[in-house]
Amino acid sequence: MKQIVELHERTRDKIAYIEKECEKLAKKLHNKYKQDFQIVNEHLVIDLVRSIKGRNVNNKDVFTVDYESFLEVGIETEEDYFPNAYIPIWKCKQEMFQSVGYLTDLNMDLIEKKMEVMIEEMLSEREEGEKHE
């Protein structure tokens, strides 16, 4: 994550662009892998989460202290949701009397590769679990 101390409109636009691309990526990967999980009665969940102290918020709050966005991968069964992994995208913190942001230094290709590795690991864990049952 790279530190950003100049929180201005250009930074806001860059964050909005990256978050929008992450939402597109989440849909793409969900469509690619969802059937692999449906076979074992699980639903793959891939979302861009925007939150402040655990509460979901919208992207207008990117410069609010404690705002964070991240791509999350998890599994939903009939009763439960199990978050598996996440990739941080943006975080805004209060440091030394000023707001400071941290933006991922990964490009979209690297984020996609990382997400695919995480999903493939989840799938192989499912297959291992089936072998032991």
NORFEN-V366826 format. One line per field, one symbol per residue. phi: phi as a letter, one per 40 degrees, with the letter a starting at -180 (. if undefined). psi: psi as a letter, one per 30 degrees, with the letter a starting at -180 (. if undefined). burial: # if it has 16 or more other ideal C-beta (glycine too) atoms within 10 Angstrom, else .. A space follows every 10 residues. Layout:
phi: ???
psi: ???
burial: ???
//
This chain:
phi: .bcbbccbdc cdcccdcccc cccccdcdcc ccbdccccdb fbbcbbbcbb abfgccbccc cdccdgcaba cbbabbbcbb bbcbaabcba abbcbfgacb bbbdbccccc cccccccccc cccccccccc ccc
psi: kkkkfjiaee eeeeeeeeee eeeeeeeeee eefefeffeg hlkkkjkjkk ljhfkkllgf gfgkkgkkkl kkkakkaefl kjkelljkek kkljkhglkk ljkkgkleee eeeeeeeeee eeeeeeeeee ef.
burial: ...#..#... #...#..##. ##..##..## ..#..##... .#.####### ......#.#. .#....#### #.###..... ...####.## ##.......# ####.#.... ##..#..##. .##..#.... ...
//
